[in-house]
């Protein structure tokens, strides 16, 4: 049963990633693009963790943690840019 569920979930997360990329490219405003970027990295984390469960290795969990940290930093940078117009003061 699990052999069918994990590939199905991987496919659905892949579709969610593609939709987030489409919103990132096409987004009409900067806040829409920032939200798409957040959604993109969260979906990437979920995809990598699910793939790690499927393969049975712990290496992918460390990669997902690294992506989470980079995603947080990029969200803070984009929010600071939207508020002040400059990232580095």
C-alpha positions in Angstrom: 0.0 0.0 0.0 2.8 2.4 0.9 4.5 1.7 -2.4 1.5 3.3 -4.2 0.9 6.2 -1.8 4.4 7.7 -1.8 4.8 8.0 -5.6 1.3 9.5 -5.8 2.2 12.1 -3.1 5.5 12.8 -4.9 3.6 13.5 -8.1 1.2 15.8 -6.3 4.0 17.7 -4.6 5.7 18.0 -8.0 2.6 19.6 -9.4 2.4 21.9 -6.4 6.0 22.9 -7.1 5.2 23.7 -10.7 2.2 25.8 -9.8 4.3 27.7 -7.3 6.9 28.4 -9.9 4.2 29.6 -12.3 2.9 32.0 -9.6 6.5 33.2 -8.9 7.1 34.0 -12.5 3.6 35.4 -13.3 2.7 37.0 -10.0 1.1 40.4 -10.5 2.8 42.0 -7.5 5.8 41.6 -5.2 3.8 40.2 -2.2 2.3 37.5 -4.5 5.8 36.6 -5.6 7.1 36.5 -2.0 4.2 34.2 -1.0 5.0 32.0 -4.0 8.6 31.8 -2.9 7.6 30.7 0.6 5.2 28.1 -0.9 8.0 26.9 -3.3 10.5 26.2 -0.6 8.0 24.6 1.7 6.9 22.3 -1.1 10.5 21.5 -1.9 11.1 20.6 1.8 8.1 18.3 1.8 9.2 16.7 -1.5 12.7 16.0 -0.3 11.5 14.6 3.1 9.0 12.3 1.3 11.7 11.2 -1.1 14.0 10.5 1.9 11.3 8.4 3.5 10.8 6.5 0.3 14.5 5.8 -0.1 15.0 5.0 3.6 18.0 7.3 4.0 18.6 10.1 6.5 20.7 12.3 4.1 17.6 14.0 2.7 16.5 15.2 6.1 19.7 17.2 6.4 19.2 18.7 2.9 15.6 19.6 3.9 16.9 21.4 7.0 19.4 23.4 4.9 16.6 24.4 2.5 14.4 25.5 5.4 17.2 27.7 6.8 17.9 29.3 3.4 14.1 29.7 2.8 13.7 31.6 6.1 16.6 33.9 5.3 15.3 34.6 1.9 11.8 35.4 3.3 13.3 37.8 5.8 15.4 39.5 3.0 12.3 39.8 0.7 10.2 41.2 3.6 12.9 43.7 4.5 13.2 44.8 0.8 9.4 45.2 0.6 9.3 47.4 3.7 12.4 49.5 3.3 13.4 49.2 -0.4 16.9 48.1 0.7 18.2 44.8 2.1 21.5 45.9 3.7 21.3 49.1 5.7 
